[in-house]
Amino acid sequence: MSAYLGIDGGGTKTALCVLSDEGEVLASTVAPSCYYLFSPEGPALVERVLGVAVPEVCAAAGMAVDAVAYVFAGLPAHGEVSRDVPAVDAAVGAALGHARYAVANDTVCAWAGSLAGADGINVVSGTGSITYGERAGRGVRVGGWGEAFGDEGSGHWVAVRGLQAFTKMADGRLPPGPLLDVLRARLGLGTDLDLVDVVLNRWQRDRREVAALSREVVAAAEEGDAAAAAILSDAADELVELVEATRRRLGFAQGEAVPVSWSGGMLSAALVREPFLSRLRARYPGYDARTPLHPPVVGAALHAAQLAGAPLSAEALQRLAGQ
């Protein structure tokens, strides 16, 4: 039996799992985040976190770290600071103690999990937004530029536009709608101007705090708020553009089927997901929408097997799907 280790890094946690070539998850664990970019430790954080978590998950699987056939680590921000890549990759190697591994951005994990490593595209719309797709062994990333000048269609993008609509309603520049009272209640505002204190002072523009307000935009739209509904419609359009750019860059032939899967909180909202899917098919009828098959950490392990030149068999994939 061969075993593969998948590592899915994230901003709040690091997930790991060991997968057998027969499609059985032998062990899994969750460790602290190894998001090094804003840590005073820098890439050393990656080695410290994985240096504890990797032996732990391998022991739970009943094997030594060196017995793992191959490892794939998908890490947040990987590749976004090119000068850091050698140090980050080396930190993973130091934690493993061998050279049978590959490192890439964590978006690869989402793609590999959602489509079980098959050719196609995965779109993520959570706090931020990004797509990753592969065709014939070639990968393409689109989006993921950050909230300052990108992340269109994401939770943060939706929330900021919801806050803009709130200010316009409060001023009388837009007709008042349910969004006013929804956000007033959520933020506990004494006066509408207290919004400035909450977001800029108390929250210090915290990305996740702001993005969480996308839920209120969805709630307001469900109550019939026209401005909120327009924001969600625009978000769906932006996500379609991300997928379309990915398809074109991957070179899918005209008429070729293109599997598309999705993840992230914004696409769990029907007011975003349904127009996204219908407009996607209107742009290119070959899109084949698929609900995600596996979580990103399992995708990381599946990708490790692919990179080792030993992708799981159809029988093993079927067994994995049944777990």
C-alpha positions in Angstrom: 0.0 0.0 0.0 1.2 3.5 -0.8 0.0 6.6 1.2 -0.1 10.2 0.3 -0.2 13.2 2.6 -2.2 16.3 1.8 -1.7 19.6 3.5 -4.3 22.4 3.1 -3.1 25.6 4.6 -5.4 28.4 5.5 -5.7 31.7 7.3 -7.1 30.2 10.4 -6.0 26.6 10.4 -4.0 23.9 8.6 -5.7 20.7 7.7 -3.8 17.5 7.0 -4.8 14.0 5.9 -3.1 10.8 4.9 -4.8 8.9 2.0 -4.1 5.4 0.9 -3.9 4.4 -2.8 -7.0 2.3 -2.2 -9.1 5.5 -1.4 -9.1 5.3 2.4 -8.5 8.3 4.6 -6.1 6.7 7.1 -5.9 9.8 9.4 -6.6 13.5 9.5 -5.9 16.3 11.9 -6.1 20.1 12.2 -3.2 22.3 13.3 -2.7 26.0 13.8 -2.5 28.3 10.7 0.8 28.3 8.8 0.0 31.6 7.1 3.4 33.1 7.3 3.0 36.4 5.4 2.1 38.6 8.3 3.9 36.6 11.0 7.1 37.8 12.6 8.4 34.3 12.2 8.1 34.5 8.4 8.6 31.2 6.5 9.9 29.6 9.8 6.3 29.5 10.9 5.6 26.9 8.2 8.4 24.6 9.4 7.3 25.0 13.1 3.6 24.2 12.4 4.2 21.3 10.0 7.1 20.0 12.1 4.5 19.1 14.8 1.5 18.3 12.7 3.0 16.0 10.1 4.5 13.5 12.5 1.2 13.6 14.4 -1.0 12.8 11.5 1.4 10.1 10.2 1.5 8.5 13.6 -2.3 8.4 13.6 -2.1 6.7 10.3 0.3 4.1 11.7 3.3 5.1 9.7 6.5 7.1 9.8 6.8 10.4 7.9 9.4 8.8 5.6 7.0 6.1 4.7 4.6 8.5 2.9 5.1 8.2 -0.9 4.5 11.8 -1.7 3.2 15.0 -0.1 1.4 18.0 -1.6 1.2 21.2 0.5 -1.2 24.0 -0.6 -0.3 27.1 1.3 -2.0 30.5 1.5 -0.2 33.3 -0.3 2.3 30.8 -1.9 3.6 32.4 -5.1 2.3 35.8 -4.3 5.7 37.0 -2.9 8.1 35.4 -5.4 11.2 36.1 -3.2 9.7 34.0 -0.4 9.0 30.9 -2.5 12.4 29.2 -2.0 12.3 29.7 1.8 8.7 28.5 2.1 9.4 25.4 0.0 12.5 24.7 2.0 10.5 25.0 5.2 8.1 22.3 4.1 11.0 20.1 3.2 12.6 20.6 6.6 9.4 19.6 8.3 9.1 16.5 6.2 12.7 15.4 6.3 12.6 14.2 2.6 12.3 15.7 -0.9 9.2 13.8 -2.1 6.9 16.8 -2.0 5.5 19.8 -4.0 4.2 23.1 -2.8 1.7 25.5 -4.5 -1.1 27.9 -3.6 -3.9 26.5 -1.5 -6.3 27.2 -4.4 -5.0 24.0 -5.9 -6.4 22.0 -3.0 -9.9 23.4 -3.6 -9.8 22.5 -7.3 -8.4 19.0 -6.6 -10.9 18.2 -3.9 -14.0 19.6 -5.7 -13.3 17.7 -8.9 -11.2 14.8 -7.5 -8.3 16.0 -9.6 -10.2 15.9 -12.9 -9.7 18.6 -15.6 -12.0 21.6 -14.9 -12.3 24.7 -12.9 -13.1 25.5 -9.3 -14.3 29.0 -8.2 -13.9 30.1 -4.7 -16.0 33.0 -3.3 -15.5 33.3 0.4 -13.8 36.3 2.1 -11.9 36.7 -1.2 -12.5 35.3 -4.7 -10.3 33.3 -7.0 -10.4 30.5 -9.6 -8.0 27.7 -10.3 -8.4 25.2 -13.1 -6.4 22.5 -14.9 -6.5 21.0 -18.3 -4.0 18.3 -19.5 -1.6 19.0 -16.7 -1.5 22.7 -17.1 -2.9 25.0 -14.3 -4.2 28.5 -14.4 -5.2 30.9 -11.6 -7.4 33.9 -12.1 -8.4 36.5 -9.5 -7.3 36.4 -5.9 -5.7 39.9 -6.1 -6.9 40.9 -2.7 -9.6 43.3 -1.4 -7.7 46.5 -2.1 -8.1 46.2 -5.8 -9.6 42.8 -6.6 -11.6 39.9 -5.1 -14.6 40.8 -7.2 -17.7 38.8 -6.3 -16.3 37.8 -2.9 -17.8 38.2 0.6 -15.7 41.3 1.2 -16.6 42.8 -2.1 -20.3 42.3 -1.4 -20.0 43.6 2.1 -18.2 46.8 1.1 -20.9 47.5 -1.5 -23.5 46.8 1.0 -22.0 49.4 3.3 -21.8 51.8 0.5 -25.6 51.3 -0.1 -26.2 51.8 3.6 -24.5 55.1 3.6 -26.4 56.3 0.5 -29.7 55.2 2.1 -28.8 57.0 5.3 -28.0 60.1 3.3 -31.1 60.0 1.1 -29.1 59.3 -2.0 -30.9 55.9 -2.4 -34.4 55.0 -1.3 -34.4 53.3 2.1 -34.7 49.5 2.1 -34.5 46.6 4.5 -30.7 46.8 4.4 -30.8 49.9 6.6 -32.4 48.1 9.6 -30.6 44.8 9.0 -27.2 46.5 9.3 -28.3 48.8 12.1 -29.4 45.8 14.1 -26.3 43.7 13.2 -23.9 46.4 14.2 -25.8 47.8 17.1 -25.7 51.4 15.8 -26.9 54.2 18.0 -26.8 56.5 15.0 -26.0 55.7 11.4 -22.7 57.6 11.7 -21.6 55.0 14.3 -20.8 52.8 11.3 -17.6 54.8 10.9 -16.6 54.0 14.4 -17.4 50.3 14.2 -15.7 49.5 10.9 -12.7 51.9 10.9 -12.0 52.3 14.6 -13.1 49.1 16.4 -12.6 46.7 13.6 -9.6 48.5 12.0 -11.1 47.5 8.6 -10.5 43.8 9.5 -11.0 41.9 6.4 -12.9 39.0 7.9 -15.1 41.2 10.1 -16.1 43.3 7.1 -16.6 40.2 4.8 -19.0 38.7 7.4 -21.4 41.5 6.7 -22.1 39.9 3.3 -24.6 37.7 5.2 -26.6 40.9 6.0 -26.6 41.9 2.4 -28.0 38.5 1.5 -30.6 38.7 4.3 -31.7 42.2 3.1 -32.0 41.0 -0.5 -34.2 38.1 0.7 -36.4 40.7 2.3 -36.8 42.5 -1.0 -34.1 45.1 -0.8 -33.5 46.2 -4.4 -30.0 47.6 -3.8 -28.8 44.4 -2.0 -30.3 42.2 -4.7 -28.4 44.3 -7.4 -25.2 43.8 -5.5 -25.6 40.0 -5.4 -26.5 40.0 -9.1 -23.3 41.9 -9.8 -21.4 39.5 -7.7 -22.7 36.6 -9.8 -21.6 38.4 -13.0 -18.1 39.0 -11.6 -17.7 35.3 -10.7 -18.8 34.3 -14.2 -16.0 36.5 -15.6 -13.5 34.8 -13.4 -14.5 31.3 -14.7 -14.7 32.5 -18.3 -11.2 33.9 -18.2 -9.9 30.6 -16.7 -11.6 28.6 -19.5 -10.2 30.7 -22.2 -6.7 30.6 -20.8 -6.8 26.9 -20.3 -7.6 26.5 -24.0 -10.7 24.3 -23.8 -11.9 23.7 -27.3 -15.2 25.1 -28.5 -17.9 22.6 -27.5 -15.6 20.8 -25.1 -17.2 20.0 -21.7 -15.8 22.1 -18.9 -16.5 20.8 -15.4 -17.0 23.6 -12.9 -17.3 23.4 -9.2 -17.4 26.0 -6.4 -16.8 26.6 -2.8 -17.0 29.5 -0.3 -19.8 31.1 1.6 -21.1 33.5 -1.1 -21.9 30.6 -3.5 -24.0 29.0 -0.7 -26.4 31.8 -1.1 -29.0 30.9 -3.8 -29.3 34.6 -4.8 -25.7 34.4 -6.0 -25.3 30.7 -7.0 -28.4 30.4 -9.2 -27.8 33.4 -11.4 -24.1 32.5 -11.5 -24.8 29.1 -12.9 -27.5 30.2 -15.3 -25.4 33.0 -16.7 -22.4 30.8 -16.9 -24.2 28.3 -19.1 -25.6 31.2 -21.2 -22.0 32.3 -21.9 -20.8 28.8 -22.8 -23.2 25.8 -23.0 -20.4 23.3 -22.3 -20.1 24.1 -18.6 -20.9 21.1 -16.5 -21.7 22.4 -12.9 -20.8 19.9 -10.2 -21.2 20.1 -6.5 -17.8 19.7 -4.7 -16.8 16.0 -4.2 -14.3 16.3 -1.4 -12.9 18.9 1.0 -9.7 20.7 0.0 -7.5 18.7 2.3 -8.5 15.4 0.6 -7.9 17.2 -2.7 -4.3 17.9 -1.5 -3.8 14.2 -0.9 -5.3 13.3 -4.3 -3.0 15.8 -6.0 0.0 14.3 -4.2 -0.9 11.0 -5.8 -1.2 12.6 -9.2 2.2 14.3 -8.8 3.8 11.1 -7.8 2.6 9.6 -11.1 0.1 7.3 -9.4 -3.3 8.8 -9.5 -6.0 6.9 -7.7 -7.9 4.3 -9.7 -11.6 4.7 -10.5 -12.3 2.0 -8.0 -10.3 3.8 -5.3 -12.1 7.1 -6.1 -15.4 5.5 -5.8 -14.4 4.1 -2.4 -13.3 7.5 -1.3 -16.6 9.1 -2.4 -18.4 6.6 -0.2 -16.6 7.5 3.0 
